[in-house]
Amino acid sequence: MTAIEANDTAFSAARGTSAQSARKPGRFWRTGAIAAVLWVGSAAVIEFWPEIIPAPYGRELAILSVLVAALLVLVLTTGSLLGKTAVWIRYYGPWFAVAAVGLGIWEVVTAKLAVLPVPFFSSPQGILEVYIDDWARLSESVLHSVLLLAKGYFFGAVVGFTTGVTIGWSRAAGYWVHPILRLIGPLPATAWLPLSFFIFPSSGSASVFLIALATAFPVTILTWSGIASVNRDYYDIARTLGASRWFLIFKVAIPAALPHVFVGLFMGLGTSFAVLVVAEMLGVKAGLGWYLQWAQGWAAYANMYAALIVMALMCSSLITILFRIRDRVLSWQKGLVRW
């Protein structure tokens, strides 16, 4: 079980506990009340403390803080009436409190006291200004990054899965492919940047190749491991029932190896995202990596921080989607395989 999978399992268990707590009538959610007060306090600091470094959208940021506090109060007063949303908010109640304190401290040391040097450190309303005024360019960069990552990740996952199944099932294929994997696999995909930009006709196709390469290696290794670790008794029982070779591959080996395959997909997603940013910085004319490079070149550090936040949310969302796919595909194994 990987660290990501362990965290997801722990969250599911804790979320179930939170759901039971939310259903208990008359139980006062003290953490939510404290978090709501802290968000109101952050709004007061933003609105009423004069700024040394004036920045627009301070009032809008204060309003957003009050809205977060109102949401917490709503959950506090309605209990479990909001369903899964209330359970999720209650589970992350301590994080809401910490976020409010962090926002207040961030506001004080940047806009109010100017402790952190400008322009290297932006205030919270500076980040909000980027999302409001430069959203067109930032959203276009997100779209380009998603499309580029989707193409590279898809091709890498398909090639990695096919190669892993082949060398896991066939000794002859393993004899020829295994040494190549041991030689090329450990090399970081970014090491192939100069060669790939020379071979491929465009920077976009070179970036797709690099992302696919970063994805294919972990998927290949984990798929190969999953196929090789299937209990041989499964094959013997299937053969006694008249199963063909293709039946053994598609109905026995691959389903039994799927937990390993998804571990490889998780690892490939992380490495492909890192390669995506590097490739966009060096050769692609659009995307989040390009946006970071552009912001750094113009010393627009608020734009850079805003892009980093978007990248973090994007990666987290993709991992969540992959978790949902895994849960759906492997639902039949929950009682047989420990996740």
Residue pairs with C-beta under 8 A, 6 or more apart in sequence:
1 9
1 338
1 339
2 263
2 266
2 267
4 266
4 319
5 263
5 266
5 339
8 323
9 339
11 91
14 91
15 87
15 88
15 91
18 87
18 90
18 91
19 80
19 87
21 27
21 90
22 79
22 80
22 86
22 87
22 90
23 79
23 80
25 79
27 79
28 76
29 75
29 76
29 90
29 93
31 90
31 93
31 94
31 97
32 72
32 73
32 75
32 76
32 89
32 90
32 93
32 96
33 72
33 76
34 97
35 69
35 72
35 93
35 94
35 96
35 97
35 100
36 69
36 70
36 72
36 73
36 76
37 69
38 97
38 100
38 101
38 104
39 65
39 66
39 68
39 69
39 72
39 96
39 100
40 65
40 66
40 69
41 100
41 104
42 65
42 100
42 101
42 103
42 104
42 107
43 62
43 63
43 65
43 66
43 69
44 62
45 104
45 107
45 108
45 112
46 58
46 61
46 62
46 65
46 107
46 124
46 125
47 58
47 59
47 62
49 107
49 108
49 112
50 112
51 58
51 111
51 112
52 111
52 112
52 113
52 114
53 110
53 111
53 114
53 118
53 123
55 111
55 123
55 125
55 126
55 129
56 125
56 129
57 125
57 128
57 129
57 132
58 111
58 125
60 125
60 128
60 132
61 124
61 125
61 128
64 128
65 100
65 103
68 96
68 100
71 89
72 89
72 93
72 96
74 82
75 82
75 85
75 86
75 89
75 90
78 86
79 86
80 86
80 87
82 89
89 96
103 124
106 123
106 124
107 123
107 124
108 115
109 115
109 116
109 121
110 116
110 118
110 121
110 122
110 123
110 124
110 126
111 123
111 124
111 125
119 299
119 300
119 301
119 302
120 301
121 301
122 301
122 302
122 305
126 302
127 302
127 305
127 306
127 309
129 302
130 138
130 302
130 303
130 306
131 138
131 306
134 303
134 306
137 291
138 291
138 303
138 306
138 307
138 310
140 286
141 286
141 287
141 288
141 290
141 291
141 307
142 288
142 310
142 314
144 280
144 284
144 286
144 287
144 290
145 276
145 280
145 287
145 288
145 289
145 314
146 314
148 204
148 207
148 208
148 211
148 276
148 279
148 280
148 284
148 287
149 211
149 272
149 273
149 276
149 318
151 208
151 211
152 207
152 208
152 209
152 210
152 211
152 212
152 214
152 215
152 272
152 275
152 276
153 211
153 212
153 215
153 268
153 269
153 272
155 208
155 212
155 215
156 211
156 212
156 213
156 214
156 215
156 216
156 219
156 268
156 272
157 215
157 216
157 219
157 265
157 268
159 212
159 216
159 220
160 215
160 216
160 217
160 218
160 219
160 220
160 223
160 264
160 268
161 219
161 220
161 223
161 261
163 177
163 216
163 220
163 223
163 224
164 219
164 220
164 221
164 222
164 223
164 224
164 226
164 227
164 261
164 264
165 223
165 224
165 227
165 249
165 253
165 254
165 257
166 173
166 177
167 173
167 174
167 177
167 178
167 181
167 220
167 224
168 174
168 223
168 224
168 225
168 226
168 227
168 228
168 253
168 257
169 227
169 249
169 253
174 224
181 217
181 220
181 221
185 217
185 220
185 221
189 210
189 211
189 213
189 214
189 271
189 275
190 210
190 275
190 278
190 279
192 210
192 213
193 206
193 210
193 278
193 279
193 282
193 283
196 206
196 209
196 210
197 203
197 206
197 282
197 283
199 206
200 206
200 209
203 279
203 283
203 284
203 285
204 284
206 279
206 283
207 276
207 279
207 280
207 283
207 284
210 275
210 279
211 272
211 275
211 276
211 279
212 272
213 275
214 268
214 271
214 272
214 274
214 275
215 268
215 269
215 271
215 272
216 268
217 268
217 271
218 264
218 267
218 268
218 271
219 261
219 264
219 265
219 267
219 268
220 264
221 264
222 260
222 261
222 263
222 264
222 267
223 257
223 260
223 261
223 264
225 260
226 256
226 257
226 258
226 259
226 260
226 261
227 253
227 254
227 257
229 257
229 260
230 252
230 253
230 256
230 257
231 256
234 252
234 256
235 248
235 252
235 253
238 247
238 248
238 251
238 252
239 248
243 251
243 252
258 329
258 330
258 333
259 330
259 333
259 337
259 339
262 322
262 326
262 329
262 330
265 322
266 319
266 322
269 315
269 318
269 319
269 322
270 315
273 315
273 318
276 287
276 288
276 289
277 288
277 289
277 292
277 311
278 289
279 289
280 286
280 287
280 288
280 289
280 290
280 293
281 289
281 290
281 292
281 293
284 290
288 307
288 310
288 311
288 314
291 303
291 307
292 304
292 307
292 308
294 300
294 303
295 301
295 303
295 304
295 307
296 304
330 337
330 339
